[in-house]
Amino acid sequence: MGIVEEAHNIRVLGSGERIVVLAHGFGTDQSVWKHLVPHLVDDHRVILFDNMGAGTTNPDYFDFDRYSTLEGYAYDLLAILEELGVASCIFVGHSVSAIVGALASIARPDLFSKLITISASPRYLNDVDYYGGFEQEDLDQLFEAMRENYKAWCSGFAPLAVGGDMDSVAVQEFSRTLFNIRPDIALSVAQTIFQSDFRQVLRLVTVPCHILQSSKDLAVPVVVSEYLHRNLGGESIAEVMPSDGHLPQLSSPDVVIPVLLRHIRHDIAA
C-alpha cells in the first residue's frame, strides 16, 4: 500500500466499468456513506477515502499550512486518483468536499465525467447581494466555542447540523466522528472552510454538475444551491430534497439515497 492510500485510508469496493468517488465533509469520515455504498457496489467501482484531518487519519500527517486553503485538499484528491490510475470518475462530494471536487475539476476536467454535490456552498458569509447564511460575528462565536470547550461544542453543534431528533442515531454518529478530530485540527479546518470564498472560480467549472440540497439546512440556505446553478461554468441541475439537515445522506437515507442513485446513474438531460 502506497503512502497516499495509507494516509487517506483508501478503500476500493465493488466492480463495474464506472468509477464513483465518494468524498465526505467536515466532521465526518468515509463512514458517512454507509447507506449509499451497498447500492453501488454491484455495478460500480466505489472509491472511499478520508480527508486529512478526519479523526480516522494520523494527525501527524496534517500540515496546517497545506490545509489552510481548500486547494490542499484538491491536490490530495488528484493524488488519490493518480495513485489508483483513475482516468474518469463520477465524483460525489459532500459539503466542503463538493468545492474540493470543483477545484480539482478545474485543474483536471478530464478526470471527472460529472460532479454530484450535497450541501455545497462557495461562501458561508453573507455579502452584498449574496446570502450565505452567516455573519462574521456568528463565525467568531462558533470558533470561540470550539476553542473554549471542544467536547461541549461538539455536543451542541451535532444536533443542530444534523437536524431532526437530538437522540437520533445520525446525531450520535456525527457527534462521534466530530469528537474524534483533534481539537486544534478541527478549529483550523472549520476556519478554512467557513472563511473561504470560491464564488469567483465557479465559472471555471466546466464539468456537468448535479447540485443536491436539503430543504432545511443550518449551514447552507436553499438559495445557495440556486446561486451555484446560476454561476457554474458548465451544465448544471439543482434539486432540493425534502430532507432536514446538513448530512442528509446520513440522517434521511430513505429520501436521499434514491435521489443520489438517480443522479449517479443518469446524466443531465439534453
Secondary structure, DSSP 8 states (H G I E B T S, - for coil): --HHHHHTT-EEE--SSSEEEEE--TT--GGGGTTTHHHHTTTSEEEE---TTSTTS-GGG--TTGGGSTHHHHHHHHHHHHHTT-S-EEEEEETHHHHHHHHHHHH-GGGEEEEEEES--SB-B-BTTB--SB-HHHHHHHHHHHHH-HHHHHHHHHHHHH-S-TTSHHHHHHHHHHHTS-HHHHHHHHHHHHT-B-GGGGGG--S-EEEEEEEE-SSS-HHHHHHHHHH-SS-EEEEEEEEESS-HHHH-HHHHHHHHHHHHHS----
